[in-house]
Amino acid sequence: MAINNTESDLAVELQKIYDGEINVSIDWFWDCGIEIRLGDGM
């Protein structure tokens, strides 16, 4: 039986983004999914 580690994998990847000082935006909407943006608006 495989163990699902998606939560810990996500936490590791988010920590890498934070450590790399990369701007990230994660938005979610109740009716139309999620939007993820890397970098800044410039």
N, C-alpha and C positions, 0 to 999 in steps of 0.2 A: 504494500500500500504506500503510495507516494504522499509525502507531506507537502502541503501548499505553503510556500514561503513568500507569497507575493507581497504581503505587508512588510516584511523585513527587507525584501529586495527594494521596494519603493523607498523605504526610509534610508537605505544605504545610498541610493541614487540621489535622493534629495539632499542628503548630507554632502555628497560630492559636489553638487551644484552650489550649495551654500559655501563650502570650503573654497571653491574656485571663484567666489565673488561674482557669480553670474546672476544677472537679474532674471527672475522668473515670475510669471503670473499664472495662477491656476484659478479659473472661474468656473462655477457650475451653476446651472439653471434648472429649476424644477421641471421644466417642460421640454428642454431641447439639448440636453447633454452637457459636455464640458468644453472649455477652450483653454489651451495651454500656450503660453508665449514665452520664448527665450529671448533674452536681450532687452534693450530698452527701445523706446519709441524713436530715438535719433537714428 
